[in-house]
């Protein structure tokens, strides 16, 4: 994480000491690097220049309006999974015409909103959903652009909670059923079949499964063409992983992966379609925002134990769910490293759950009041946070060089029950 580094003995975000941010905005606080965000997006966007291609940021990873605005200004489209996310895109100045609507449970209201705003495409995941979209479009006097999310049964070799391309997954249409499902879609009067989509999972540390899935998608597109169903775009999904501090990382940078995809697409189109191009869509999320952020947290107590030593911090599972939910290992660094003999601690929060831990068995030299940084916390951090135990969610800060911008203030406890009413 080159944009988060020690300078003069203090961990910085770009040119700003994280200790100064903690002092001004308190903890827990998420801190993002604008420079790293732009660099990561360019890894996908630069190889797409001059091509019929679109990078649709998977905003479930981090949906702060400032993040969306920065990406929209770079030409990004967006992959959404709810009507609320569509409204966020619009509020951030994004173009609904560059929005792909994914997800297995789209409501009639969400479909209507998306059609009203003129999104690029629905990624459809079942035959009942096809009929629902057709019904809503018919009522509105519109035609709905649809793509089928095809489940290729390719093992992404990732955590089972984030593997989405196997037969047992709730996502997508089974590969064996895809042709029949496309026939159904083509026969419905208010649908336009425009694309095909595939997304096999996230935090992939090898792009071989992604390319294997692409090969199966290409095979299906040719079969569809033989039946007179012509696909105008191929959505290859996202899924490239990041280094969480274990040394694991994708074998190639995003730009090299994008070039590999184009090489496959170009060879296929030249061999089968006379070189006629097809639009290519990418849906990266974690690999754009994951290592752009850190979570600052303060040490409240150091609690020695008979079997375990505990470092009690002010961040908790409601602030960062990944360790509890996925047993995820995330690197933790002191903002101002101390000299001394390290002690092995479990880092635990104040939430009343035994599962409230953010890191286990970490060798640290810490005292109460010290500030720690959980690294690579920009994806699935704030977006998965909650108000459990009536805890206000963390503040969010964006660093741009030596400038610091508060992009979401910390929640006040009174705001958390402002929508509730007493019964008299």
N, C-alpha and C positions, 0 to 999 in steps of 0.2 A: 504494500500500500504506500506508494511513493509520495502521495499527498498527505499522509499522516506519518510524521517522522520526528525523531528527537532532534531538537535544536537547543544548544546551550543547556542540556540537561532537562528539558521540558518537552513533552510530546505536543506537537503542533498539528493543526489542520491548516494546510497551506502555510500562510505566514502568521497565523494567529495561535498563541498559546492556548491549549485546551484548559489550562488552569484559569485563565482569564475568563473564558466562556462559562466555566462552572461557577466562578465567583459572581458573574453578572446575572446569569440566568438560572442558577441553582441546578440541582440534580434530582431525579434523572433527567437527562436532556439528550436528544439525538442531534448530532452534528454532521452535516453533509458538506462535501467538497464539490463546488461547482465545476472546477477544472477536471476532476476525475469523472464526473458525470458526462461532460462534453467529450472527453477522451474515449470513454466506453461506448457512447452512442456512435461516434465517428468510426469505431471499429466495425460496425455494421453498415453505416450509411455510406462511407467512402467507397467501398467496393460496388455499391449499388448505383453510383453516379453514372449517368448516361444509359442506364438500363430501365426497362419497365419493371420497377421493383419498389417495394414499400416496406419500411421498418415500422411495425405496429408494436409499440411498447406495451408489454403486459402490465397494466397499471395496478393490478392486485399486489404487486411487489412493493410499491410505494406510491401512494396516490395524492401526496401533498400538492396543492395547486401550484406552488412555486416550481416544483420538479416538473409537473406537466407543462407549465408555461415555457420553461427552458427548452424542453424537448420539442414542443409544438413549434417553437421559433426555429428549430433546426430541421423542420419538415417532417417530424415524426407523425405517424398515425398511431392509433391506440387499439389495443385488444382489451375489451371490457367483458365483465361477467354479470353486470346488473344495470338496471336503469339509473341507479344512483351514480354509478361510475360514468355513465354517459353524461349526466348533468354536470359532473365534475369536469369532464373534458371540455364541455361548452363553457363552463365558468372560467376555465383556465385559458380560453381563447383557442382551443383546438378545433379542428375541422371535422364535423360529424361525417363528412364524406370520405374520411380516412379511418373510420371506425369499423372494426370487426367485432361482432357481438357473439361471444362464446358462452358456454355454460349449459348444464343439462336441464335447468328448471325455469326457463324464461316464462314469466306470467303474461297474460293477455295485455295487461296495462303496460308492461315493459316493451312488448312487441309493438304496441301502438305508438308509444313514445319514440321508439327507434325509427319506425316508418315515417312518423311526422317530421323527425329531424333529418331524415335522408341519409342513413348510415350506408356504408359501402356494402356490407354483407352480413348475413346471419350465418354463423357456423352452427349447423343443425346436428343434433345428436340422437334423434330417434324419429320413427315414423309418426307417432302421435304429435311430436313437435312440428313436423312438416304440416300436418293438418291444422294445427292451431295457428301457425303463421299464415297459412292460406286463408283461413277463416277471417282473421283480423284484417288481412290485406284486402279481402273481398269487401268487407264492411266499409273500409275506408276508401274504396275505389282505387287502390294502388296495386302495384306488382312488387313483390318482395324478392330481393336478390338473395339467393341461398347458396351455401356451400355445405357439403357433408363432411363432418369430422369422422374420418375413417380410422378405425382401430386396427393397426396392422399386426397385433400380437407379437410385437418386438420387445424383448426384455431390455429395458434401459439401464439395468444394473445400478439402481439407485435405491434409496429408502422406500419401502413398500407404500408409505403414505403419500409419496410424491411420484410414484410410478403410475402412469396413466394409459399405457399402450398395450396392456395385457388383456387376455380374454375376461379375467375377473373384474376388470375396471368398470366403474359406473359410466365412464366417459366413452363417447363415440359410438359409431355403428360398426359391428363386427365386420371384418374384411369379407367373410363369406356371404354376408347379407348386403354388402354395399351395392352391388349391381341392381338387385331388386329394389333397394331403397331409392336409388337414383331414378329408376323407372317410375316409381311412385311420384317422386318429386317432379319429373318432367311432365307427368300427366295432370298435375294439379293446375287449375286455370289461373291462379293469381300468384304463381311463383315463377321466377326466372332462375334457372340453374346456371350459376356462373363460375363455381369453383370447387376445389377439393382441399380439405384441411387434414393435417395429421400432427398430433402432439403427443409424444410418448412418455413425457415426464420432465422433471427438472433436476438441477444439480448433477448433470451428466458430465463425467470427467473423461469421456471418450466420445468422439463424434461418429464412431463406426455405427452404433445403433441408429443414429439420426439418418445417416446415409443409407443404411439398410432399409429403413422405413420409407425413405424417398424412392428407392428402387421399386418397392411394392406399390406406392402411389402412382408412379409413372406407368407401371404395368396396367393398373386399373384405368387410368386416363385413356390409354390406347384402346382398351376394351370398350369403354364408353363411346369413344369416337366411332368405333365400328358399328355401334348401335344408333348413331346419329345424335348422341348427347355430347356436345362440345364444351369443354372446360376452358374458361378464359383466364383463370389464375390458379396457381398452385401455392398453397400456404403450407410452408414446411415447419411451422411451429417455432418453439424456442428451445430452452432446456439446457444450454451450456452452463456449466457450473463455475464456481469461483473458489479461490483458496481461502479457507477459513482459518489458516494458521497451522495446518498439519503438513503443508508441503504439497498436498494434492491440488492439481489444477488441470484444466483441459489440456490435451496434448498440443493444441494449436490455438493461437489467438482467434478472436471472433472474425477478424478480417480474412484469415486463411480458411476458416470454415465456410464463410460466405462464398469465397472463390471456389471451393470444392463443390458447393451446391450448384453454382453457375456452370461449372465444368460438366457436371452430370446433366443438367438441364439442357445445355447447349448441344452436347453430343447426342442426346435423345432427340431433340427437335430436328437436328440435321439429318439423323438417320431415318426418322419416321415421318417427319412433317416438313421436309424440304427447307429446313432452317427457319420456319415461321416461329416467331418468338411467342412466349407465354409470360404473363405477369407473374412475378415471384414475390410472395409476402413472407416476412419473418416476424415472429412474435417473441422477442427476447424480453425478459423481465429482470431476473436476479443478476444476470451478467452485465446489465446496464447500471443498476443501482446498488448492488450488494456491497461492493467495496468502496462505495462513495461515502459511507457513513460509519460513525461510531456511536456507541451509547455510553454517555458519561454517568458514573454512579459513585456515590460517596460511601466510605466505610463508616458504619455506625458503631459497631462493637467488634471486638475480637474475643471469641468464646472458645477457650480450650475445652476439649472433651476427652473422655476415657478412650474412645475409639476413633473419634474424628475431631479435628479442629475446625471451627466455623468462623468464617469472616462474614458478619452480618452487614449487608449493604442496603441502601435505600431504594434500589431497583428490585423488581420482583418479576414473577412469572406473568403478571398482568402487563408488565412493560415489554418483556421479551419472552415470547412463548416457545421459541424454537427449541431450547434445551429440554424443556419438559415434554413438549409435544413430539419431537423427533429424536430425543436424546442427542441433540446436535452438540458437537464440540466447537466452541468459539473461543478464539484467542482473547485473553485479557491482559492488558498492560497497565502498569502504574503511570499516571500522567507525570509525576515527579518521582522517578526511581530513587529508592533509599539504599544506603549501604547497610549491610548486616547479614545475618545468617537466615536464609529463607526457611519458612515454615510451610508445611503443606496444609492447605485449607480447602474446604468446600465453601463456595460463595453462595450464600442463601439470602433470601429476601424476607420482608416482614409479613408476607401473606400467610394466612393461617391454613397452610397445606404442607404436608411432608414433601410434596412434589415441587415446592417452591425453591428451586435451585437454578442458578445460571451457569455455574461451572463447578467441576469436581476435581479434587486432588491437584490443586495448583500451588506451586511453590512460590511464595510471595514474601516480601518484607513490607509489612503494612502496619499502620497505626490508625486509630479512630480519627476521622477527619480527612484522611487521604482520599484522593479522587482516582478512580480506576476507569479505564476505557475498554469497553468490549468492542473488538475490532470487527470489521466487515459486517456491520449491523444495519446497513442501509436497506436491505430487502427483507420483507416479512417480519419487520420489527414493529414499527408504529402501527402498520395496517392491521396487524393481528392483536394489538393491545386491547385491553378491556378496563373496565372500572370495578373489577372485583374488589371486595372489601371497601367499597366507596373510595377508591384511590383515583385521583385525577390523573389523566394521561400526561405523559411527559411533554415538555416543550420541544420544538424542533427549530433548529438554527441552520442557516446556510452560510458557508464561508466562501467568499470570492476574493482571493488574494489576501489582502489585509483588511477586508471589509467583512463585517458580521451582520447578518440579517435575521431577525426573528421571523420565521415563516409560520409558526403556530405557537401561540402562547400556552402556558401551562393551564390546565383546567382547574377552576376553583371548585371545592367540594359542594358549595351551594348550587352550582350549575348542574351537578349530577342528579339532584332530585327536583330540579325546577319544573320538570314536566309531570311530576306526580301530584296527586291530590288526596287530601284526607276525606274520609266519609263521615258525615255528621248526621 
